[in-house]
Amino acid sequence: MATTNNEKKYKWEFANIGGASRVKISKGEDIAHLAELDPKMWTVLSCPITGLEIENKSLKYMDCDQDGKLRINDVTAVATWITSVLKESNMLLEGKDSIDINDINTSNESGQKLYNSAKQILENLGKEGTTISIADTADITAIFSKTRFNGDGVITEASSDNDDDKAAITAAITVSGGVADRSGAMGVNVEQIETFYKNLADYTAWNNSAVKAPFGDDTEKLIEAYNALDAKVKDFFMRSELAAFSPDSTATLDIQNSRIEAISGENLAAKSEEIAAYPLARITGKAEIELSAPINPAWAEKFNIVKSVAIDSAKESITLADWNAIGAQFAEYTAWKAAKAGAVVEPLGADAIKSLLEKERKAALLELVAQDLALKEEAENIELVDRFLYIFRDFYKLLKNFVTLYDFYDKDKNTIAIFQSGTLIIDQRACNFCMKVTDMAKHNATAATSGMYLIYCDCTTKTQPGTLQIVAAVTVGDMGEFFVGKNGIYYDNAGVEWDAVITKIIDNPISVAQAFWSPYRRMATAVENLINKSAADKDAKMMSKATANINAAPAAAAAPAADGKPAVAPPFDIAKFAGIFAAVGMAVGMIGTALVSIFNGLLDLKWWQLIMVFVGLMLLISGPAMVMAWLKLRRRNIAPLLNANGWAVNAASKISIPFGETLTETPKYPKMKLKDPYAKKGLPTWKKLLITVVVLGAAFVALWLTNCLAWAKLPSPLPCYNKPETEQVAEPQAESAAPESQEAAPAVPAESAATAENSAPAA
């Protein structure tokens, strides 16, 4: 294939499209000079001609080398041709499906051919005026329906006014099946005409050399029966000769009773194949068939035909030589039948065949074909008009999605790119960026690198067979309720409604706001999973232990103690539980102390410092996720998705955060205050607030009175929590404290003192 002309003589204009500098195709002159555009500046290098939102017929016309893909050389070749046949190339920007043939440039050969063909079409259709449209060329059959010749090399009955010609064409179509003419009628071409007349001559020659049937009208019936019996008769004679050679083997060579006994209990009418395998007649060792002897029932009917037609009724038996002599009588007739030629024309009948040969219209029919082929170039140019009109309408649309991706980034929501196939409605969102999936394996390999949150769906509809696979990008909102198996509705660009079900999700950030809450969701999910796992483990252990205890209970109840008395449960060990309670209390105390320390530290801060601490904690948790999401959102790129569909994308095609917000729509409700008719009726709001304030106030007073807010410098006013400072001071040294202790000690009764003195030595 020729390489693109890289001479850069034309002055191009550029525009910022999708955040990147791209060449601007805004006038017909730009299209005319596309061959001069550096391939490195093209956004797309190639794309498939299927699965796009341009009519397939247009894409096939643009695919110059018919390889199933549009490449730069295809596009530049079309651009050069289409601009050369137009007087004003700016007309391409309008995307119309019709044109005044006077706007065709007739100063060059291509334009002149196009003009002449377009004019011929209008004349054939009997259409007034000089405007031709795609509707006029859509039905080529209508264009040629009123013409005798159309350049396809096929003639019909309408191609001639001669009755003999018409009869010959009709007969040729009857025996050959014919071929469709451009007018829609059935006709014949040169090859079929030549074959038809050869078959007529061959059949006539064969029929003239006919051999007389040796057995008259019964010959065909006899031949069919004889050929069916031939192998079986020769098998009988071989068995008979072998039995004569070895008389001891006669019983073995004959029908064995054991074989009949094996099938005797079944429906013998269904055992014809089994019975047919038995010998033709009973084996006696004589090399002859006694005509009065019984014949195998499976072969009796055919043998009787041969006997009645070809064997003298006076004969009592026949030998192998007699059998072969019967076959020799119709050997010549059989050879003649096998040499039949031109049998395809036999259904016409001998008289019709003779008449066709006598009138000899072969040369006349071939002349009609020659007249038709003389218009071949003109007819092909008529198809050229159809090609021109489709390209004239759709070429600029292709350029806006090939040289640049202008349609994709256009702010007009009614303008869509040729790879956008429709809209998916799901989870209260309308995903406008949807693409058909042509190769799921390639999407599995590359789609994740697009950086977008993608959902793949299988779509079905009653109006069309099969399943349509699409991929939709979610670019606004939260992750919502997306899960594999969720249903939605997909509307293609033609307005057809499809039932969609999610089959795969590629998880990437949707927005920075969604990334802010993602760490908390992950933590909540982890805690929920941990709780569920712990509860499940405990439930399993409890059920296992309960089952074990239930199973062991009868044995434990039946087993006596060593002394023969029932077993006694062990006494309650309070010391053991006291230790447990002490450990739990210590742990709670440590946690409480830590919390008090934290709250004391926070209360020492000013209000604005508290806000800064709170914001800092939030950023510490959510900051990394938000930064990563922001970086990924800036790198979102549709190129991996296009590449997976067979495109060769030459430049990054990113989806910025603002642009992404236009690709997914969310519902916008007006400001309103609605009441839930099923809401639970309760107290008025002011009563709820009053109760809340009273409860919080009571809780505060209780905590204050019990001295629980002493850490916040709010000591309890109750005397029991306000002891003298002397009781709170540390004990002095033992020597100095003794006199004070004696003074402060309460009086002890004499009896108690004596008891203490008596118990001292024991201690």
Secondary structure, DSSP 4 states (H G I P E B T S, - for coil): -PPPP----S---EEEETTEEEE---SHHHHHTGGGS-GGG-SEEEEESSSSSS-HHHHHHH-TT-SSEEEHHHHHHHHHHHHHTBS-GGGGGG--SEEEGGGB-TTSHHHHHHHHHHHHHHHHHT--SSEEEHHHHS-HHHHHTT-S--SSS-B-GGG---HHHHHHHHHHHHHH--EE-TTSSEEB-HHHHHHHHHHHHHHHHHHHT----TTGGGHHHHHHHHHHHHHHHHHHHHHHHHHHH-GGGHHHHS--HHHHHHHTTS-GGG-HHHHHTS-SS---S-SSEETTS---TTTHHHHHHHHHHHS-TT-SEE-HHHHHHHHHHTHHHHHHHHT---GGGGGG-HHHHHHHHHH--HHHHHHHHHHHHTTHHHHHHHHHHHHHHHHHHHHHHHHHHHT--HHHH-S-TT---TT--EEEEETTEEE--EEE-S-HHHHHHHGGGG-SEEEEEEEEETTEEEEEEEEEEE-SS--TT--TT-EEEEEETT--EEEEEEEEEE-----HHHHHHHHHHHHHHHHHHHHHHHHHHHHHHHHHHHHHHHHHHHHHHHPPPTTSSPP-PPPP-HHHHHHHHHHHHHHHHHHHHHHHHHHHHHHTS-HHHHHHHHHHHHHHHHHHHHHHHHHHHHT-BSHHHHHHTT-EE-S--B--HHHHTTTEE---PPS-----TTSPP---HHHHHHHHHHHHHHHHHHHHHTTTTGGGT----SGGG---HHHHSPP--HHHHHHHHHHHSPP--HHHHHHHHHHHHH-
